[in-house]
Amino acid sequence: MRTLIKNGTIVTAVDQYRGDVLIEDEKITLIGTKLDIQADKVLDASGKYVLPGGIDVHTHLDMPFGGSTSADDFETGTRAAAFGGTTSIVDFAIQYRGQTLHHAWEAWMKKAESRAVTDYGFHMIITDLNDQVEREMDALVAQGVTSFKLFMAYPGVFMLDDASIFKALLRTGKNGGTICMHAENGGVIDVLVQRALAEGKTAPRYHALTRPARRVPPRRAAPCPRGTRARRHRRSRRGSPRSRGRSSRSPRPSRRRPRP
């Protein structure tokens, strides 16, 4: 099927000009001015912008979580996206514990088939990594599913242990896949959430406040464990490291007045 869009203001990554766009079988095949080509459908875009559709690479449609399900399914979510100019989405197919990756992918494809009104694809959420799943990662990359989501949060639901995360990183280093990492400390967050609930702090803003982004100052670093050869250096006022019994400079004279 041929569709010809005429007289629109075409916007690309580098240009903006008035012209026509020819689409054949859902692919743009020609961009020009005053195109005189037979088409099944001709759209007059005079006074309108013609620009590429957006791609949303992080959506959660028809997703069960925490006893509820996300408000939009693949029909309502992609329909709203299309009205806003987004024509492609990448959602997340969840591998629940004990499942194979292919089983998860097929289950989420069924949710989207015959419902989505835009193009769609999937990242794979891995919650259970074993030798078989690692081999499946290779197969999925070969089939075009090239990104995998790993979680360091949500213990007992999505969270992977460090060894599994490391193995997944090594695997994608070989098969060319990409790891998307949810990088939060799930155990610490759970403690902060329980404390907030106990104090009656349930307003939406506490979702952020129970997930603080902070860096521990060097002066508050924990001492090195006994039995290791690591040493903790102190810093002088001038910022240079000093070890016990040695100093790169002579001590500075005290400027304090003697007490009476």
C-alpha positions in Angstrom: 0.0 0.0 0.0 1.2 3.5 -0.9 0.5 6.6 1.1 1.6 10.0 0.0 1.8 12.9 2.4 1.9 16.3 0.6 2.7 19.9 1.3 3.8 19.4 4.9 6.7 21.0 6.8 9.1 18.1 7.0 11.3 18.1 10.1 14.4 15.8 10.3 17.4 15.7 12.6 19.1 18.4 10.6 16.6 20.1 8.3 13.2 21.7 8.1 11.5 22.3 4.8 8.3 22.0 2.9 7.9 18.8 0.9 6.2 15.4 0.4 6.7 12.0 1.9 6.0 8.7 0.2 5.3 5.6 2.4 5.2 2.1 0.9 4.2 -0.9 3.1 4.8 1.1 6.3 8.3 2.3 5.2 9.4 5.8 4.1 10.8 5.2 0.5 11.0 8.8 -0.8 11.1 12.4 0.4 11.0 15.2 -2.1 9.1 18.3 -3.3 6.0 18.3 -5.5 6.0 14.5 -5.9 3.7 13.4 -8.7 3.2 9.7 -7.8 0.2 7.5 -7.8 -0.8 6.4 -4.3 -3.6 4.5 -2.6 -4.0 7.3 -0.1 -3.1 11.0 -0.4 -3.0 13.2 2.8 -2.8 17.0 2.6 -0.5 18.1 5.4 -0.6 21.8 4.6 0.1 23.9 7.7 1.2 20.9 9.6 4.6 19.4 10.7 5.6 16.0 9.4 8.2 14.5 11.7 9.5 11.0 12.7 7.6 9.2 15.4 9.0 9.1 18.9 10.4 5.9 20.5 9.7 5.3 24.2 12.2 2.7 25.3 10.8 2.3 28.9 7.2 1.4 29.3 5.2 -0.9 31.7 1.9 -1.9 30.1 -0.4 -4.5 31.5 2.1 -5.2 34.2 1.1 -6.9 37.5 3.1 -5.7 40.5 2.6 -5.5 44.2 -1.0 -6.7 44.1 -2.1 -4.3 41.3 -1.7 -3.9 37.6 -0.5 -0.9 35.6 -3.4 1.3 34.5 -2.9 0.9 30.7 -2.8 -2.2 28.6 -1.2 -2.4 25.2 -4.2 -1.0 23.5 -4.9 2.1 25.6 -1.2 2.7 26.3 -0.1 2.6 22.7 -3.2 4.6 21.6 -2.3 7.4 24.0 1.3 7.2 22.8 0.3 7.6 19.2 -1.8 10.7 19.9 1.3 12.2 21.5 3.6 11.3 18.5 5.2 8.1 19.9 5.0 5.4 17.3 7.3 2.7 18.9 7.6 1.4 22.4 10.0 -1.1 24.2 8.2 -2.7 27.1 9.5 -5.3 29.6 8.8 -9.1 29.4 9.2 -10.5 32.9 10.7 -13.9 33.5 9.3 -15.1 36.7 11.2 -17.6 38.8 11.3 -21.0 37.3 10.3 -19.8 33.8 12.4 -19.8 30.7 13.1 -16.6 28.9 11.3 -17.8 25.8 8.2 -18.6 27.9 8.3 -15.0 29.3 8.7 -13.5 25.8 5.8 -15.5 24.4 3.5 -14.5 27.3 4.2 -10.8 26.8 3.9 -11.1 23.0 0.4 -12.4 23.5 -0.5 -9.4 25.6 0.5 -7.1 22.8 -0.6 -9.0 19.7 -3.9 -7.6 18.2 -4.0 -4.9 20.8 -1.0 -2.6 20.2 -1.6 0.2 17.6 2.1 1.1 17.4 5.2 -0.9 16.8 6.6 -2.6 19.9 9.5 -4.6 21.3 10.7 -6.0 24.6 13.5 -5.9 27.1 13.8 -9.2 29.0 13.7 -8.9 32.8 15.8 -11.8 34.2 14.9 -12.9 37.8 16.3 -16.5 37.7 19.7 -17.1 36.0 21.0 -20.5 35.4 23.0 -22.3 32.7 20.0 -22.8 30.5 18.9 -19.1 30.8 22.4 -18.0 29.9 22.2 -20.0 26.7 18.7 -18.5 26.0 20.3 -15.1 26.3 22.5 -16.0 23.3 19.5 -17.3 21.3 17.4 -14.2 22.0 20.2 -11.9 20.9 20.4 -13.8 17.7 16.6 -13.4 17.3 16.7 -9.7 17.8 15.9 -9.4 21.5 19.1 -7.7 22.6 18.5 -6.1 26.0 18.1 -7.6 29.4 17.0 -5.8 32.6 18.5 -6.8 36.0 17.4 -5.6 39.4 19.4 -4.9 42.5 16.1 -4.1 44.3 12.8 -5.8 45.2 14.1 -8.8 47.1 12.1 -12.0 46.5 10.5 -10.5 43.4 13.0 -9.2 40.8 16.3 -8.9 42.7 19.3 -10.9 41.4 22.3 -11.8 43.5 25.7 -10.3 42.7 27.0 -13.6 41.2 24.1 -13.8 38.7 24.5 -10.1 37.8 28.2 -10.7 37.1 27.5 -13.8 35.0 24.9 -11.9 32.9 27.4 -9.1 32.3 30.0 -11.6 31.2 27.5 -13.3 28.9 26.4 -10.1 27.1 30.1 -9.2 26.8 30.3 -12.3 24.5 26.9 -12.3 22.7 26.7 -8.5 22.1 23.6 -7.9 24.2 23.0 -4.9 26.5 22.3 -4.9 30.2 19.9 -2.4 31.7 20.6 -2.2 35.5 18.1 -1.1 38.2 20.8 0.0 40.5 19.4 0.5 44.0 20.2 -1.2 47.3 17.1 -3.3 47.8 17.8 -4.4 51.3 18.5 -0.9 52.6 15.4 0.5 50.9 13.2 -2.1 52.5 14.4 -1.1 55.9 13.8 2.6 55.2 10.3 1.8 53.8 9.4 -0.1 57.0 10.6 2.7 59.2 8.5 5.2 57.2 5.4 3.1 57.4 5.9 2.7 61.2 6.0 6.5 61.4 2.9 7.0 59.3 4.9 8.5 56.4 2.8 7.3 53.5 2.5 10.4 51.3 3.8 10.0 47.7 6.9 12.1 48.5 8.2 9.4 50.8 8.6 7.1 47.8 11.6 9.3 46.9 12.7 10.0 50.5 13.1 6.3 51.2 15.4 6.0 48.3 18.0 8.7 49.1 21.0 9.2 46.7 23.9 9.9 48.9 27.7 9.5 48.9 29.4 8.6 52.2 32.1 11.2 52.9 35.7 9.8 53.1 36.0 10.7 56.8 33.1 8.4 57.6 34.5 5.4 55.8 34.5 2.3 57.9 37.8 1.0 59.3 39.4 -1.8 57.4 38.7 -5.3 58.7 41.3 -6.9 60.9 43.5 -9.5 59.2 43.7 -7.6 55.9 46.7 -5.8 54.6 44.7 -2.8 53.7 45.4 0.4 55.6 43.2 3.4 56.1 45.1 6.7 55.6 44.2 9.9 57.4 44.5 13.3 55.8 46.4 16.2 57.1 44.9 19.7 57.1 46.8 20.3 53.9 45.2 17.3 52.2 48.3 15.1 52.0 48.2 11.5 53.2 50.3 10.7 56.3 51.1 7.5 58.0 51.9 6.8 61.6 55.3 8.1 62.7 56.1 9.8 59.4 55.2 13.1 57.8 56.2 14.8 54.6 56.3 18.2 56.3 57.3 19.5 59.7 54.5 20.1 62.1 53.0 23.6 61.7 53.4 25.7 64.9 50.3 26.2 66.9 48.6 29.6 66.7 46.5 29.2 69.8 47.2 31.5 72.7 48.4 29.8 75.9 45.8 29.5 78.6 46.4 31.7 81.6 
